[in-house]
């Protein structure tokens, strides 16, 4: 049995028992967390290919071809050469960005070589993939600033000591105009214009620049320069990855395999991709308690894609726990606590994960909010004239800004909770309520609802006194 097989056998036993017990969960997180450092080089080529494919949307031209390429490179005494391009477009990284890094980590542990390409040249063009408008280009100063903290933020998921870094300005900046024209004469413009995002923009009269059309060509030249075996990218990057295959063929190289990754849905459950602009993300630098609580707030249906994206569980293990949820031998909340623990353990360690778990249970698993100790208190008589957003931002410091408070309301995450003799009653506040005076909102929303009143913003809670 392989080392991974032994780990799966131990974890399967734990996954079949009581996952509401802290001791069981701690042992499980220790076992599955250790897999992030497990040597997987003993796996046969077919199992390696299947392990990678289990976390992808597509492997082109096929999983069997990936296994064949692994065997070819093994016969030559080396591993695959894997490439992932990074355009430094932001300073903050979230869990959605971690997905390809987690798969790259698997490639590393399988014995393959990884190169991260810092798109310092292509970042000045701006990748149009999935965009509804032209992406603003970045300056050298933007790029330097955005790169400064990237490595530290994704380090929990990826071993940077075993990776090569290259900047694509090395080979793209010296490219001459005659060379570019010669290359473009062999590339079909109609293929580029068939992209769904380009078609949509043209149909709606939006601009489409030549630099955007050239972006897939520039990315493809990265693969030519490095003679890659495999390139990773989001599912919205498929055309760019296929362009790499085409350009490598034109240069007489063995074309790379294209491995596309899922675009992770945001925590709000609306179907939108995780992004900072939508506020539906989990930042890699967020405190452990916030990471745990944010994951606990997601819809149950996101547990399967999140387990696949952020853990080292096998498909069989995920199927086992989902079957237990379906037959009601496992409560969805208990599984979600394990998932949240997995993520926190990856970012901050096992002790932090168990502490966050205990903190969440202490604060949010009480029968009554009145049982929760040390809740912040808002005196309605003193602050009733202030807007709900101002109370959240200035008084409670629950949100960084008034716009963040309005965004919570837009996501149905801003609520009033009344606890009376008949239990809890919840009132969801609209976005417009966030900019109204607190006392006015309370008078309107809580007519005929006696009891203790609490203001809930996401997973944060405050007691409103003097209503």
C-alpha positions in Angstrom: 0.0 0.0 0.0 1.3 3.5 -0.8 1.8 6.2 1.8 -1.3 8.0 0.6 -3.3 4.7 0.8 -2.2 4.2 4.4 -3.3 7.8 5.2 -6.7 7.3 3.5 -7.3 4.1 5.4 -6.7 5.8 8.8 -8.8 8.9 7.8 -11.7 6.7 6.5 -12.1 5.1 9.9 -12.3 8.6 11.5 -14.7 9.9 8.9 -17.1 7.0 9.7 -17.3 7.9 13.3 -18.7 10.8 15.4 -17.5 14.1 13.7 -19.1 16.2 16.3 -16.5 15.1 18.8 -13.5 17.4 19.2 -11.1 14.6 19.8 -12.1 12.9 16.5 -11.9 16.1 14.5 -8.5 16.9 16.0 -7.1 13.5 15.0 -8.7 13.8 11.5 -7.3 17.3 10.9 -3.9 16.1 12.0 -4.1 13.1 9.6 -5.3 15.0 6.5 -3.2 18.0 7.2 -0.1 15.9 7.1 -0.9 15.0 3.5 0.1 18.5 2.5 3.7 17.4 3.1 3.3 13.7 2.1 5.8 12.3 -0.5 3.7 11.0 -3.3 6.4 9.9 -5.7 5.6 6.2 -5.0 2.3 6.5 -7.0 2.2 4.9 -10.4 1.8 7.3 -13.4 -1.8 6.5 -13.9 -2.7 7.2 -10.3 -0.7 10.4 -10.4 -2.7 11.6 -13.4 -6.0 10.6 -11.8 -5.1 12.4 -8.6 -4.5 15.6 -10.5 -7.5 15.2 -12.7 -9.8 14.8 -9.7 -9.3 18.4 -8.9 -9.6 19.9 -12.4 -12.3 20.9 -14.8 -10.5 19.4 -17.8 -7.2 17.9 -18.8 -6.5 18.3 -22.5 -5.9 16.3 -24.6 -6.8 13.7 -21.9 -6.0 12.2 -18.5 -4.4 9.2 -20.3 -2.1 11.6 -22.2 -1.0 13.1 -18.9 -0.2 9.6 -17.6 1.8 8.9 -20.8 3.8 12.1 -20.4 4.6 11.3 -16.8 5.9 7.9 -18.0 8.0 9.5 -20.7 9.6 11.9 -18.4 10.3 9.2 -15.8 12.0 7.1 -18.5 14.2 10.2 -19.2 15.0 10.5 -15.5 13.1 13.6 -14.7 9.6 14.9 -13.8 7.2 17.0 -15.7 7.8 20.7 -16.2 4.7 22.5 -14.8 3.9 26.2 -15.5 1.6 28.6 -13.8 1.5 32.2 -14.9 0.7 34.9 -12.3 -0.3 38.4 -13.3 0.2 40.6 -10.2 -3.1 42.5 -10.4 -3.8 42.8 -6.7 -2.1 43.0 -3.3 -4.6 40.8 -1.4 -5.0 37.1 -2.1 -8.0 35.0 -1.2 -8.9 31.3 -1.0 -10.0 31.3 -4.6 -6.5 32.2 -5.7 -5.1 29.3 -3.6 -6.8 26.6 -5.7 -4.2 26.2 -8.5 -1.4 26.6 -5.9 -2.8 23.6 -4.0 -2.8 21.5 -7.2 0.7 22.7 -8.0 1.8 21.5 -4.5 0.5 18.1 -5.4 2.6 18.2 -8.6 5.6 19.0 -6.4 5.0 16.1 -4.1 4.5 13.8 -7.0 8.1 14.6 -8.0 7.6 17.2 -10.8 9.2 20.6 -11.4 7.2 23.8 -11.1 7.9 27.2 -12.6 5.9 30.3 -11.6 5.9 33.0 -14.3 5.5 36.5 -12.9 3.7 38.2 -15.7 5.5 41.5 -15.4 5.2 42.1 -19.1 1.6 40.7 -19.7 0.3 42.6 -16.6 1.0 45.8 -18.6 -1.5 44.5 -21.2 -4.1 43.1 -18.8 -5.6 39.6 -19.1 -9.1 40.0 -20.6 -10.3 36.5 -19.6 -13.8 36.6 -18.1 -13.9 40.4 -18.2 -16.9 42.5 -19.4 -14.6 45.5 -20.1 -11.0 46.2 -20.8 -8.8 45.5 -17.8 -6.7 48.6 -16.9 -2.9 47.9 -17.5 -0.5 48.1 -14.6 2.6 50.2 -14.2 5.9 48.9 -13.0 5.2 50.4 -9.6 1.8 48.6 -9.4 3.5 45.3 -10.2 6.2 45.7 -7.6 3.7 46.7 -4.9 1.4 43.8 -5.7 4.2 41.2 -5.7 5.6 42.3 -2.4 3.2 40.2 -0.2 2.1 37.6 -2.6 4.6 34.9 -1.6 3.9 35.3 2.1 0.2 35.1 1.7 0.1 31.8 -0.3 3.0 30.2 1.5 0.7 28.0 3.7 -0.4 26.1 0.5 2.8 26.0 -1.5 6.5 25.3 -1.0 8.3 28.2 -2.6 11.7 26.6 -1.8 11.1 24.1 -4.5 9.9 26.4 -7.3 11.6 28.4 -10.1 10.5 32.0 -10.7 10.7 33.6 -14.1 9.6 37.0 -15.4 8.1 36.9 -18.9 9.7 40.2 -19.8 12.9 38.1 -20.2 11.7 36.8 -23.6 8.7 39.1 -24.5 10.5 42.4 -24.2 13.2 41.6 -26.8 10.6 40.3 -29.2 10.8 42.3 -32.5 7.9 43.6 -34.6 9.0 41.5 -37.7 9.1 38.4 -35.4 5.7 39.2 -34.1 4.2 39.7 -37.6 5.7 36.4 -38.7 4.1 34.6 -35.8 0.7 36.3 -36.1 0.5 35.3 -39.8 0.1 31.7 -38.5 -2.5 32.5 -35.9 -6.2 32.7 -36.8 -7.9 35.9 -35.7 -11.3 34.2 -36.0 -10.3 31.8 -33.3 -9.6 34.6 -30.9 -12.9 36.4 -31.8 -14.9 33.2 -31.0 -14.2 33.7 -27.3 -17.5 34.1 -25.5 -16.4 37.1 -23.5 -15.1 38.9 -26.6 -18.4 38.1 -28.5 -20.5 39.4 -25.6 -18.5 42.7 -25.4 -18.7 43.3 -29.1 -22.4 42.5 -29.2 -23.0 45.1 -26.4 -20.8 47.7 -28.1 -18.0 47.6 -25.6 -14.4 48.2 -26.6 -12.0 45.5 -27.5 -8.3 46.5 -28.0 -5.6 44.8 -30.1 -3.5 44.4 -27.0 -6.3 42.2 -25.5 -6.4 40.1 -28.7 -2.7 39.6 -28.4 -2.7 38.5 -24.7 -3.3 34.8 -25.4 -0.4 34.9 -27.9 1.9 36.5 -25.3 0.9 33.9 -22.8 1.5 31.1 -25.3 5.0 32.4 -25.9 5.7 31.9 -22.2 5.2 28.1 -22.8 7.4 28.2 -25.9 10.2 29.9 -24.0 10.1 27.3 -21.2 9.1 24.2 -23.3 6.5 23.2 -20.7 4.9 19.8 -20.3 1.8 21.1 -18.5 0.2 24.6 -18.0 -2.4 25.3 -15.3 -5.0 27.9 -15.5 -8.6 28.7 -14.6 -11.4 27.3 -16.8 -11.7 30.9 -18.2 -8.1 30.6 -19.4 -8.7 27.6 -21.7 -8.1 29.6 -24.9 -4.9 31.0 -23.6 -3.7 27.5 -22.7 -4.6 26.1 -26.1 -2.8 29.0 -27.7 0.3 27.8 -25.9 -0.2 24.3 -27.4 -0.5 25.8 -30.9 2.6 28.0 -30.7 4.7 25.1 -29.3 3.6 23.0 -32.3 4.5 25.8 -34.7 8.0 25.9 -33.1 8.4 22.1 -33.5 8.0 21.5 -29.7 6.0 18.8 -28.0 2.8 20.7 -27.1 2.0 21.1 -23.5 -1.1 19.6 -21.8 -3.7 22.1 -20.6 -5.1 21.6 -17.1 -8.0 23.9 -16.2 -9.0 24.6 -12.7 -12.5 25.4 -11.4 -13.5 29.0 -10.7 -14.5 28.9 -7.0 -17.9 30.3 -6.1 -18.0 33.0 -3.5 -19.2 32.5 0.1 -22.5 34.4 -0.4 -24.1 31.5 -2.4 -25.2 33.7 -5.3 -23.2 31.8 -7.9 -20.8 34.6 -8.5 -17.1 33.8 -8.5 -15.2 34.5 -5.3 -13.7 38.0 -5.6 -12.8 40.9 -3.3 -14.9 43.4 -5.3 -18.1 41.3 -4.5 -17.1 40.9 -0.8 -17.8 37.1 -1.1 -14.2 36.0 -0.4 -12.1 34.6 2.5 -8.8 36.5 2.6 -5.6 34.5 3.3 -4.6 37.1 5.9 -7.9 37.1 7.8 -7.7 36.1 11.5 -8.4 32.4 12.2 -11.7 33.1 13.9 -12.9 35.1 10.9 -11.9 32.4 8.4 -13.7 29.8 10.4 -16.8 31.9 10.8 -16.9 32.9 7.2 -16.8 29.3 6.0 -19.5 28.3 8.5 -21.8 30.9 6.9 -21.7 29.4 3.4 -24.6 27.4 2.0 -24.4 23.6 2.6 -24.2 23.0 -1.2 -20.8 24.6 -1.3 -19.3 22.0 1.0 -18.5 19.5 -1.8 -16.6 22.0 -4.1 -14.9 23.6 -1.1 -13.7 20.2 0.2 -12.3 19.4 -3.3 -10.7 22.8 -3.6 -9.0 23.3 -0.3 -8.4 19.9 1.3 -6.2 16.9 0.5 -9.2 14.6 0.9 -9.7 12.0 -1.8 -12.9 11.8 -3.9 -13.8 8.6 -2.0 -13.5 10.3 1.4 -15.6 13.2 0.2 -18.2 10.8 -1.2 -18.3 9.0 2.2 -19.1 12.1 4.2 -21.6 13.5 1.7 -23.4 10.1 1.8 -23.5 10.3 5.6 -25.1 13.8 5.3 -27.6 12.4 2.9 -28.6 9.5 5.2 -28.6 11.9 8.2 -25.9 10.0 10.1 -23.8 13.2 9.9 -25.2 16.7 10.5 -24.2 19.2 7.7 -23.1 21.7 10.5 -20.6 19.1 11.8 -19.1 18.5 8.4 -18.9 22.3 7.8 -17.0 22.7 11.1 -14.5 20.1 9.8 -14.1 21.9 6.5 -13.6 25.2 8.3 -11.0 23.5 10.6 -9.2 22.2 7.5 -8.7 25.6 6.1 -7.7 27.3 9.4 -5.3 24.5 10.1 -3.7 25.0 6.7 -3.3 28.7 7.3 -2.5 28.9 11.0 -1.9 25.3 12.3 -3.9 22.6 14.1 -4.0 24.4 17.5 -5.4 27.6 15.9 -8.0 25.5 14.1 -9.2 23.8 17.3 -9.3 27.1 19.1 -11.4 28.7 16.3 -13.7 25.7 16.5 -14.1 26.1 20.2 -14.7 29.8 19.9 -17.3 29.4 17.3 -19.2 26.7 19.3 -19.0 28.9 22.4 -20.5 31.9 20.6 -22.9 30.6 18.1 -24.1 27.2 19.3 -25.9 28.6 22.3 -29.6 28.1 22.6 -29.9 31.8 23.3 -27.8 34.8 22.4 -28.4 35.9 26.0 -26.1 33.0 27.1 -23.2 34.4 25.1 -20.7 36.1 27.3 -19.0 39.5 26.6 -21.2 40.6 23.7 -20.6 44.3 22.7 -23.5 46.5 23.7 -25.0 49.5 21.8 -27.0 52.0 23.8 -29.9 52.9 21.4 -30.7 56.1 23.4 -27.2 57.3 22.7 -26.7 56.1 19.2 -30.2 55.8 17.8 -29.9 58.9 15.6 -26.9 57.4 13.8 -27.4 55.3 10.8 -27.1 51.5 11.1 -24.0 51.6 8.9 -22.4 54.2 11.2 -23.2 52.1 14.3 -21.6 49.1 12.6 -18.5 51.0 11.5 -17.8 53.7 14.1 -19.4 52.3 17.3 -18.9 48.5 17.0 -16.1 48.5 14.4 -17.8 45.4 12.8 -17.3 46.8 9.3 -14.4 48.8 7.8 -16.7 51.3 6.1 -20.3 52.3 5.5 -20.1 50.8 2.0 -19.1 47.4 3.6 -22.1 47.6 5.8 -24.4 48.2 2.8 -22.7 45.3 1.0 -23.6 43.0 4.0 -27.2 44.1 3.7 -27.2 43.5 0.0 -26.0 39.9 0.7 -28.9 39.4 3.3 -26.2 39.2 6.0 -27.4 42.2 8.1 -30.2 41.2 10.5 -32.1 42.1 13.6 -32.8 39.2 16.0 -35.4 39.4 18.7 -35.4 36.9 21.6 -38.6 36.6 23.5 -40.8 34.0 25.2 -41.6 32.5 21.8 -37.9 32.0 20.8 -36.0 33.9 18.2 -37.5 36.1 15.4 -35.2 37.4 12.6 -35.7 40.5 10.5 -33.4 40.8 7.4 -32.5 44.4 6.7 -32.4 45.8 3.2 -29.5 47.8 1.8 -31.5 51.0 2.2 -32.0 50.2 5.9 -28.2 50.4 6.4 -28.3 54.2 5.7 -31.3 54.9 7.9 -31.1 56.0 11.6 -30.9 52.9 13.9 -33.9 54.0 16.1 -36.1 54.6 13.1 -35.3 51.1 11.7 -36.0 49.5 15.1 -39.3 51.3 15.5 -40.4 50.2 12.0 -39.1 46.6 11.9 -39.9 45.5 15.5 -43.5 46.5 15.9 -45.2 43.7 17.9 -41.9 41.9 18.6 -41.1 42.2 22.3 -37.9 40.8 23.7 -34.1 41.4 23.7 -32.8 42.8 20.5 -29.5 41.9 18.8 -27.9 43.3 15.7 -26.2 40.6 13.6 -23.7 41.5 10.8 -22.4 38.4 9.1 -21.4 36.3 12.0 -20.7 39.2 14.4 -23.3 40.0 17.0 -24.1 43.0 19.3 -26.8 43.5 22.0 -29.0 46.6 21.4 -30.1 48.1 24.8 -32.7 50.7 25.5 -34.9 50.0 22.5 
